Amino acid sequence: MIARAAFCLTSALVACCVVLGGCGRSTSQGKVKVGMVTDVGGLGDRSFNDSAYAGLVACKSRARAQIQVLQSKSAADYQPNLTVLATERFAEIFAIGFLMNKDLSEVARRFGDRSFAIVDAVVDAPNVESVTFKEEDGSFLAGALAALVTKTKSVAFLGGMDIPLLRKFEAGFAAGTREIDPTTKVLVKYVGSFDDVAAGKELTGVLYDQGADIVYAAAGKAGLGAIEEAKQRAGRYVIGVDSNQDGLAPGKVLTSMVKRVDNAVLRVCRDAVAGKRPSGHIVLGLAQDGVGLTDFRYTKIAIGEANIARIARIRNAIVDGKIVPPSTREELERFKPVPAP
């Protein structure tokens, strides 16, 4: 009975794989094996997880790694998925999302001879490399752009979950609007999850009805609902997040605040393929090209060249340290606009 149970457990774990290159211990053709565990939004969110996956695919093509992805349908999947990859002797194992913080800490402790990396959280362990971003930097630019474009003098922030990480987006966005026009109203709502597309759509509609004509949706997969709502509203825009979402609704997505999770994953992956075993904490902001706005491919006319040039000057001021975007609500309260040249 015990043997049968063990066999069933192993079969279930292997069945949950999205396999690119097999689940065995050995590598094919001597390729280094690199694995990834997604957050609950999973592949296809066109945001955070897809950006991380793009980095993994780039590692496969550029560094000739063998890759494998395990998708998490709930938080209960985090530790089992990480354990499967650790047991299969992957050279590098990525935990995508801050929600895996505790589970990765436990798995990294149990598998001290494995190398791990986590995005959007810090795990203090000798075999874990942590990657975080200055989301407030890019969000500040998004807020400044929204304040320059709004016709109603009211914009909005829609977050996934009301947690410190998302408050970095919120604080940076609100400060950016204040940099341009302190009288611009900023509405704030949170979905309560990162994968409830219907709720994202509904709450965006509420924000539009309350007067906002631009909604910055930092809500993962739930943000797709915000984009759908914007499509149905004349004179209304949405700002995307994490990945370049401009093409999902050309002309309606004003810009996207891109987090280069793909670059971060590729960077760590290349080190793993080269035989390095990095640890520590990497922080990526505007200066490191870790965050930023897209190129306004579909909205240049709506935004205007003068406003685009002004956003560029504000970006330079942040990189030069002349403007320091707030990352908390407390810092936002103390923030004072610093006129960019």
C-alpha positions in Angstrom: 0.0 0.0 0.0 2.8 2.4 0.9 4.6 1.6 -2.4 1.4 2.2 -4.4 0.8 5.5 -2.7 4.3 6.6 -3.4 3.9 5.7 -7.1 0.6 7.6 -7.3 2.2 10.7 -5.7 5.1 10.6 -8.1 2.8 10.1 -11.1 0.7 13.1 -10.0 3.7 15.4 -9.7 5.1 14.4 -13.0 1.7 14.8 -14.7 1.5 18.5 -13.6 4.6 19.4 -15.6 4.6 21.5 -18.7 7.6 19.8 -20.1 10.2 21.3 -22.5 12.9 18.7 -22.6 11.8 15.9 -20.3 11.6 15.3 -16.5 14.5 12.9 -16.1 17.6 13.4 -14.0 19.9 13.2 -17.0 20.3 16.1 -19.4 19.9 15.6 -23.2 23.0 16.2 -25.3 24.8 17.6 -22.2 22.5 20.6 -21.9 22.1 22.3 -18.5 18.6 21.9 -17.0 16.8 25.1 -15.8 13.3 24.9 -14.3 10.6 27.4 -13.3 7.6 27.3 -11.1 4.9 29.9 -12.1 2.7 31.9 -9.8 -1.1 31.1 -9.7 -1.8 33.3 -12.7 0.1 30.8 -14.8 1.2 30.9 -18.4 -1.1 32.9 -20.6 -1.5 35.8 -18.2 0.2 38.1 -20.8 1.8 39.8 -17.9 4.1 38.7 -15.1 4.4 34.9 -15.6 4.6 35.2 -19.4 7.4 37.7 -19.0 9.3 35.3 -16.9 8.7 32.5 -19.3 10.0 34.6 -22.2 13.2 34.9 -20.3 13.4 31.1 -19.9 12.7 30.5 -23.6 15.5 33.0 -24.4 17.8 31.0 -22.2 16.9 27.9 -24.1 17.7 29.5 -27.5 20.7 31.7 -26.5 22.3 29.6 -23.8 21.2 26.2 -25.1 19.6 25.2 -21.8 17.1 22.5 -21.4 14.0 24.0 -19.8 10.9 22.9 -17.9 7.9 24.7 -16.4 5.6 23.6 -13.6 2.4 25.7 -13.3 0.8 26.4 -10.0 -3.0 26.4 -9.9 -3.0 27.4 -6.2 -0.5 28.3 -3.4 -0.7 24.6 -2.3 1.3 23.7 -5.5 4.3 25.9 -4.7 6.3 23.7 -2.4 5.5 20.4 -4.3 6.5 21.9 -7.6 9.7 23.4 -6.3 10.5 20.0 -4.6 10.0 18.1 -7.9 12.5 20.3 -9.7 15.0 20.1 -6.8 14.7 16.4 -6.8 15.3 16.3 -10.5 18.7 18.0 -10.0 18.1 21.2 -12.1 21.0 23.6 -12.2 18.8 26.6 -11.5 15.2 26.7 -10.2 13.1 29.8 -10.5 10.3 30.7 -8.2 8.2 33.3 -10.0 6.4 35.6 -7.5 6.6 36.9 -3.9 3.9 34.4 -2.8 6.5 31.6 -2.9 8.8 33.3 -0.4 8.2 30.9 2.5 7.9 27.8 0.4 11.2 28.5 -1.4 12.9 29.2 2.0 11.9 25.7 3.1 12.8 23.9 -0.1 16.1 25.8 -0.3 17.0 24.7 3.2 16.2 21.1 2.5 18.1 21.1 -0.8 21.2 23.0 0.1 23.1 21.7 -2.9 20.7 23.2 -5.4 20.6 26.7 -6.8 17.4 28.7 -6.7 16.2 32.2 -7.7 13.1 34.1 -6.7 11.5 37.1 -8.4 9.8 39.9 -6.4 10.9 38.7 -3.0 14.0 38.3 -0.9 15.0 34.9 0.5 18.1 35.1 2.7 19.8 31.8 2.0 23.2 31.0 0.5 21.8 29.1 -2.4 19.1 31.6 -3.4 19.4 34.7 -5.7 16.7 37.2 -5.1 15.6 39.7 -7.8 13.4 42.7 -7.0 12.5 45.8 -9.0 12.0 49.5 -8.3 8.4 49.4 -9.5 7.9 52.8 -8.1 10.3 54.2 -10.8 8.3 53.0 -13.8 5.0 53.7 -12.0 6.0 57.3 -11.4 6.4 57.7 -15.2 3.0 56.0 -15.7 1.4 58.5 -13.3 3.1 61.5 -14.9 1.9 60.3 -18.3 -1.7 59.8 -17.0 -1.7 63.3 -15.5 -0.5 64.8 -18.8 -3.2 63.0 -20.9 -6.3 63.0 -18.7 -9.2 65.1 -19.7 -11.3 64.5 -16.6 -8.5 65.4 -14.1 -9.2 62.0 -12.5 -7.2 58.8 -13.0 -7.1 55.5 -11.1 -4.9 52.7 -9.8 -6.2 49.2 -9.9 -4.0 46.8 -7.9 -4.1 43.0 -7.6 -3.7 42.6 -3.8 -3.3 45.3 -1.2 0.2 44.3 -0.1 3.6 46.2 0.2 4.7 45.1 -3.2 1.7 46.6 -5.0 1.8 49.7 -2.8 5.1 50.5 -4.6 3.2 50.7 -7.8 0.4 52.7 -6.2 2.7 55.2 -4.4 4.9 55.7 -7.5 1.9 56.3 -9.7 0.2 58.8 -7.4 3.5 60.7 -7.0 3.9 60.8 -10.8 0.5 62.5 -11.2 1.5 64.9 -8.4 4.7 65.8 -10.3 2.6 67.0 -13.2 -0.5 68.4 -11.5 -1.2 68.1 -7.7 -4.9 68.7 -8.4 -5.3 65.5 -10.4 -7.5 63.1 -8.5 -6.2 59.5 -8.0 -8.8 56.8 -7.3 -7.5 53.5 -5.8 -9.1 50.0 -5.8 -7.8 46.5 -5.3 -9.1 43.3 -6.9 -8.1 41.0 -4.1 -6.4 38.6 -6.4 -4.2 38.4 -9.5 -6.3 36.1 -11.6 -9.9 37.2 -11.3 -10.4 38.7 -14.8 -14.1 39.3 -14.3 -13.5 41.3 -11.1 -10.8 43.3 -12.9 -13.2 44.2 -15.6 -16.0 45.1 -13.2 -13.9 47.3 -10.9 -12.4 49.1 -13.9 -15.9 50.0 -15.0 -16.6 51.3 -11.5 -13.5 53.5 -11.7 -14.6 54.9 -15.1 -18.1 55.6 -13.8 -16.5 57.5 -10.9 -14.8 59.8 -13.4 -11.4 58.3 -14.1 -10.5 58.3 -17.8 -7.2 56.4 -17.3 -6.8 53.3 -15.2 -3.3 51.9 -14.3 -4.0 48.2 -13.9 -1.2 46.5 -11.9 -3.2 43.3 -11.3 -1.6 40.5 -13.2 -4.0 38.4 -15.1 -6.9 40.3 -13.6 -5.6 43.3 -15.5 -6.8 41.7 -18.7 -10.3 42.5 -17.5 -9.4 46.2 -17.3 -8.2 46.1 -20.9 -11.4 44.5 -22.0 -13.5 47.2 -20.2 -11.4 50.0 -21.8 -12.2 48.6 -25.2 -15.9 49.2 -24.6 -15.5 52.8 -23.3 -15.0 55.8 -25.6 -12.4 58.2 -24.4 -11.1 55.9 -21.8 -7.6 54.3 -21.5 -5.8 51.7 -19.5 -2.1 51.4 -18.7 -0.7 47.9 -18.8 1.8 46.3 -16.6 4.8 43.8 -16.4 4.7 42.8 -20.1 4.2 45.0 -23.2 0.4 44.9 -23.4 0.0 47.7 -25.9 -1.0 45.4 -28.7 -3.8 43.7 -26.7 -6.0 46.8 -27.5 -4.1 49.1 -29.8 -4.9 52.7 -29.1 -6.7 51.9 -25.8 -3.6 50.8 -23.9 -1.9 54.2 -23.4 1.4 52.5 -22.5 2.6 49.6 -20.4 4.9 49.8 -17.3 7.2 46.9 -18.2 9.1 45.0 -15.6 11.9 43.2 -17.4 11.4 39.9 -15.6 12.5 38.3 -18.8 15.9 40.0 -18.7 16.3 39.1 -15.0 15.5 35.4 -15.7 17.9 35.3 -18.7 20.7 36.9 -16.7 20.5 34.4 -13.8 20.0 31.5 -16.3 23.1 32.4 -18.2 25.1 32.4 -15.0 23.7 28.9 -14.2 24.6 27.6 -17.6 28.2 29.0 -17.2 28.5 27.0 -14.0 28.2 29.9 -11.6 26.1 29.6 -8.4 25.0 33.1 -7.6 23.2 34.3 -4.5 22.4 37.6 -2.9 20.0 40.4 -3.9 19.7 42.1 -7.3 17.6 45.4 -7.5 16.6 46.6 -10.9 15.2 50.1 -11.6 15.1 52.6 -14.4 18.9 53.1 -14.2 19.4 49.3 -14.8 16.7 49.1 -17.5 14.7 46.9 -15.1 11.5 48.9 -15.5 10.2 51.5 -17.9 7.4 52.5 -20.3 6.8 51.1 -23.7 7.4 53.2 -26.9 3.8 54.5 -27.3 3.6 52.7 -30.7 -0.2 53.1 -30.9 -0.8 56.2 -28.9 1.8 58.8 -30.0 -0.8 61.1 -31.5 -3.1 60.9 -28.4 -0.2 61.6 -26.1 1.6 64.3 -28.2 5.3 64.8 -28.9 5.7 67.5 -26.2 4.3 65.2 -23.5 6.5 62.3 -24.6 9.6 64.6 -24.4 8.5 65.7 -20.9 8.3 62.0 -19.8 11.8 61.5 -21.2 13.1 64.4 -19.1 11.4 63.0 -15.9 13.0 59.6 -16.6 16.4 61.2 -16.8 15.8 63.1 -13.5 15.0 59.8 -11.8 18.0 58.0 -13.2 20.2 61.0 -12.1 18.7 60.9 -8.6 17.1 64.3 -8.8 13.7 62.7 -8.4 13.3 59.8 -5.9 9.8 58.1 -6.4 8.2 57.0 -3.1 7.7 53.3 -2.6 5.2 53.4 0.3 2.1 55.3 1.2 4.1 57.0 4.1 6.7 58.2 1.7 4.0 59.4 -0.7 2.6 61.6 2.0 6.0 63.3 2.3 6.7 63.5 -1.5 7.0 66.9 -3.0 7.3 67.5 -6.8 10.7 68.3 -8.2 10.4 70.2 -11.5 12.3 68.3 -14.2 14.4 70.4 -16.6 
